[in-house]
């Protein structure tokens, strides 16, 4: 795309050329480099898409939202960010004033929104300081990048538009809410994406504005204080308890802030010295083998966001960079589900050429700070893979999913865990765990008399190796709670073994104080059919698993269907292995084989 016709427009300075100086993560040189089409095909395709997007945004800057939808103000904030960031980047690349005018038009609209936040909208509270929520954090980042990239080309009126909107709608509300005795619930939260989005977004805005606005130094001090538990919770292993989708969301803002602060100050940030801040870059990759998400909690999805490349480059994670590039090359058509300026950020944050390095990650590990475990027969594209949920479920976006597992065969997820796919008013209410999707009956877990592990339960997990098989041992004895007589179970142990690339073996040992029904339940969205009295077949689009069952007591095998909350959702098929009568002690096993059906037996 050419430079376009230069002409006076509202907010554009009549004097001076665009300077390369920026304070945040992206440099002026990186912005200017957008002028030249990249050589690597996936980036070249993204470059063309950005050109088409900006032309579309010039023609129509409206942001469609469903006012009946959950947190629609957040959807609108993301629409604004996509438009402002993409237009601002392309203006810096081309000098075309149309893109600057369109970007400023979006900022004007943001300034004039009656409500920035969803809950004040529901309550009819129009005060800017009524809340500082996710939409506030996202809008703050949008204004930060708009100021950082455009301020040198704006006249006083254009700069005032961004600066005054930032102060009135973002910085003052942030300072007001964090000064209250009753802090926002997300303040200093160690395991919620709200912390990084809210504090990180405000911190980015303060970093960009510097001394151009009042209160920025105080905002930066508060942002660091709030984010310290967030980064600290990553510990040594770098696990994230909210799952992969929220890893992407939370870390997007966390790393944008962290890396922007480092560039602005020219010094390494103390948060960067936490081992988990580097190791977490592998976390979503080892729980999405070959791009197939195996995440516990609300949203089971993952696609790398551009900040992942920038963070991996910053910490020298060559294996992560190579895997990110493999996934980008496998799906070069952009991210149609992305609600952020994915293509523009990818062009700015990608190193420019594909990386090559081995995925030298452990094939069998427990991520200690969250209690998630996995076993893979190889990397980077396992033929057989299993992930298991241990740890503590009393976390944001958590489910009653202790002991649940995924099995991926030949790149297809065939044993699945039911996620939450559509948010509504009950999703985060006090009755959340009555919903089918969040409850134990929708999980691949062990049910005792129809009940699974309780809300906010814990299961100890450790990696084991038996006769060359990679295994994970989970002890959920205490997770089933108590009755008036004492503990519900005396022992509830699950072992999951990966037998090379041939099979996954699940063994459950349950001991009860009184006779009861014990059931192991497995879910799939693939075709499911029983085979004889002790087996079943799971057939996907390109892969299949044969399932064999056995137990130390008489059992039944049955197939059922799930009951999703929303009728338009596809119900999962449920494979149920249950004792025929009440037992006080039973061992039950299920063998999931890639090849033909294999017999499984239990020995005392």
MARTORFI-426035 format. One record per residue (C-alpha): residue in one letter; y negated, z, x. Coordinates in steps of 0.2 Angstrom, whole numbers, plus 5000, padded with zeros to 4 digits. Layout:
residues N
AYZX;...
END
This chain:
residues 604
X500050005000;X498349965007;X496850075009;X496050014992;X494249994988;X493050134994;X491750174981;X490850334976;X491750444964;X491450614956;X491850754969;X492050634984;X490850664998;X489650515003;X489750565021;X491050595034;X492750525036;X494350615032;X494750745046;X496550775051;X496350965051;X497451065039;X497951245039;X499551245030;X501251185035;X500850995034;X499750925047;X498450795045;X499450685056;X500950695045;X499850655030;X499150505039;X500950445044;X501250405025;X500350245028;X501850175037;X503450145028;X504850245035;X506350155043;X507750255037;X508250185020;X508250345010;X506550395016;X505950215013;X506550224995;X505550384993;X504050305000;X504150164987;X504350284973;X502850384978;X501850224977;X502450194960;X502250374954;X500450384960;X500050224950;X500850294935;X499850464937;X498250364938;X498650274922;X499150424913;X498850604919;X499550694903;X500850824905;X502150824891;X502750994886;X503751064872;X502751214865;X504351284857;X505251284874;X505551444885;X504051474896;X503251304893;X501751354903;X502851354918;X503451174914;X501651124913;X501251204930;X502651104938;X502050944930;X500250984937;X500951014954;X501950854955;X500450754950;X499150844961;X500250854977;X500850674975;X499150604972;X498250714986;X499550654999;X499450474994;X497550484995;X497650555012;X498850415017;X497850275009;X496050325007;X496150254989;X494850354979;X495750324963;X497050454969;X495750574973;X494950554956;X496550574947;X497050734958;X495350814954;X495550774935;X497150874936;X496351024944;X494951014930;X496251024917;X497051174926;X495351254926;X495151224907;X496851284902;X496651424890;X498251514896;X499051504912;X500451614908;X501751614894;X501851794889;X499951814887;X500051654876;X501351734865;X500251884864;X498551794862;X497751874877;X496551754885;X496051854899;X496451774916;X496951944923;X498151974908;X499651924919;X500151844936;X501851764933;X502851614940;X501651484933;X500251574942;X501151574958;X501551384956;X499751344951;X499151444966;X500151334978;X499551174969;X497751234972;X498151284990;X498851104995;X497451024985;X496151124995;X497051105012;X497250915010;X495650865000;X494250985004;X493550885020;X493250735008;X492450824994;X490650854990;X490051024986;X490451004967;X492250944971;X492551094983;X491851214970;X492951154957;X494551194967;X493751354975;X493151424959;X494751384949;X495751464963;X494651624963;X494551654944;X496251594939;X497351644954;X496651764967;X495651884956;X497151904944;X498351924958;X497252064966;X496952144949;X498852154944;X499352214961;X498052354961;X498652434945;X499652594946;X501052504936;X501352354947;X502052194941;X503952204940;X504252074953;X503152164966;X504152204981;X505752154972;X507152124985;X508151994976;X507051904963;X506351724965;X504751794956;X504251894971;X504251734983;X503451624970;X502051744964;X501651824981;X502051664991;X500951554980;X499551674981;X499751695000;X499751505002;X498151494993;X497351635003;X497951555019;X497251385014;X495551445008;X495251575023;X493451635023;X492951505010;X493351624996;X493151814994;X494651924995;X495851815004;X496251935018;X496752065005;X497851944997;X498751905013;X499052085017;X499752114999;X500851955000;X501652015016;X501952185009;X502752114993;X503751995002;X504452115016;X505952175005;X506251994999;X506551935017;X507252095022;X508652085009;X509351935018;X509952045032;X511151975044;X512151855033;X510751775022;X511651775005;X510551764989;X511251854974;X510351744961;X511351594965;X511051424972;X509751354960;X508751504962;X508951504981;X508151334981;X506751394969;X506351564978;X506551494996;X505451344992;X503951464990;X504551585003;X504751455017;X503151365012;X502251525014;X503151585030;X502951415039;X501151395033;X500651565040;X501451525056;X500551365058;X498851435052;X498951585065;X499951495079;X501151635080;X502851675074;X502851785059;X503851945060;X504951895045;X505551745055;X506451875067;X507651935053;X509351855057;X509651815038;X508051715037;X508851585048;X510651605042;X510251585024;X509951405027;X511851375028;X512151485012;X511851354999;X512851225009;X514451325011;X514451364992;X514151184987;X515551094997;X515150904998;X513750934986;X514751014972;X513951184967;X515051334966;X513751464962;X513851634952;X512551684939;X511451584927;X511251404934;X512651324944;X511751184952;X511051134969;X510150994977;X509251024994;X507351034992;X506250955006;X505751125013;X507551155018;X507251015031;X505651095038;X506451265039;X508051205047;X506951115060;X505951265063;X507551375066;X508451245076;X509851225063;X510551055069;X512151075058;X511051105043;X509950965046;X511450845048;X512250905032;X510550885022;X510450705029;X512250675024;X511850725006;X510250635006;X511150475011;X512450494998;X511150514985;X509650414990;X508950374973;X507850524972;X508050684962;X507850634943;X508050814938;X506650884950;X505150954942;X504150964959;X503450824970;X505050804978;X504750624985;X503050664993;X503650825001;X505250735007;X504150615016;X503050745023;X504350875029;X505850765034;X505950745053;X505950555051;X507650505058;X509350565052;X510150705062;X511950705069;X512850865072;X514450945067;X514551065053;X515251205064;X515351335050;X516751465047;X518051395036;X518451565029;X517051695027;X516251835016;X514351835015;X514252025017;X512552055009;X513051984992;X514951994993;X515251814990;X516751734999;X517451565001;X518851465010;X518851285015;X520151185023;X518851085033;X516951045034;X515950955030;X516950875016;X518350995011;X519950925002;X520251094995;X519051234993;X518851404984;X517451524981;X517551704974;X516351824967;X516352004974;X514952114977;X513752184964;X513352104948;X511852214944;X510652074950;X509351954942;X510251814933;X511851904936;X513351894924;X514951994921;X515851874933;X516651994946;X518351914952;X517851744945;X518251594956;X517951404958;X519251284964;X518651114971;X519950984974;X519550814983;X517650834979;X517850884961;X517651054953;X519151084943;X519151274940;X517451314934;X516451464929;X515351444913;X513451444917;X511951474907;X511151304904;X509751334891;X508551484891;X507951554875;X507251724869;X508951814870;X509351754888;X508351894896;X508352014882;X509252184881;X510652104872;X510851974886;X512652014890;X513251984872;X512951804875;X514551704878;X513951624894;X513551794903;X515051894897;X516751924905;X517751814893;X516851654899;X517351694917;X518951664928;X519251854929;X520551984924;X520352054906;X521152224902;X521352234883;X520152094881;X518852174892;X518252114909;X517252204922;X515752294915;X513952244917;X513252294934;X515052314941;X515552314960;X517052244969;X517352264987;X517852104996;X518452065013;X519251915022;X521151925026;X522351815034;X524251815029;X525551705037;X524151585042;X523451575025;X521551605023;X521251745010;X520051855001;X520452024994;X519452094980;X519552274974;X518752294956;X519652454952;X517952544948;X517152404939;X518152424923;X517252584919;X517952734910;X518452794893;X518452974886;X520152994895;X519552934912;X519552774922;X520152614912;X521252554927;X522052634941;X522052484951;X521352304949;X521552194965;X521452004966;X521951904981;X521451724983;X522351624996;X521951445003;X523551375008;X522851235020;X522451085010;X523951104998;X523551244986;X522551394980;X523551544976;X522851684965;X523751854964;X523151994952;X523952164953;X523452284939;X523952464936;X523452554920;X523552744915;X524152684898;X525052534892;X523852384889;X523752194888;X523252104905;X522551934905;X522051814919;X520951674912;X520351514920;X519051384914;X518851204916;X517851054909;X519150934914;X520650884904;X521951024902;X523751024896;X525251134896;X526751074906;X528251174900;X528251354898;X527551404915;X526451264920;X524851164916;X523951014923;X522050994926;X521550814927;X519750764932;X518950604934;X519750574952;X520650734956;X521950844948;X522851014950;X524551064944;X524651244940;X526151364941;X526251534934;X527351684936;X527251874934;X528352034936;X528252054917;X528551934902;X526951834899;X526251694888;X525251534893;X524051474881;X522551354880;X520951384871;X519151324869;X517551414874;X516151454862;X514451404870;X512951474862;X512151304859;X513251184849;X512751034859;X513451104875;X515251044879;X516451194877;X517551224892;X519451224890;X520251394894;X521951424902;X522551594898;X523951694906;X524251854897;X525651984896;X526751974881;X526652154878;X525852314884;X526152354902;X525652494914;X525852394930;X525952204932;X525752074946;X525251904940;X525051744950;X524351564947;X524651424960;X523451284959;X524251134969;X523450974974;X525050874975;X526550894963;X526951044953;X527651184964;X528651334960;X527951514963;X528951674964;X528451854967;X529451974977;X529352164977;
END
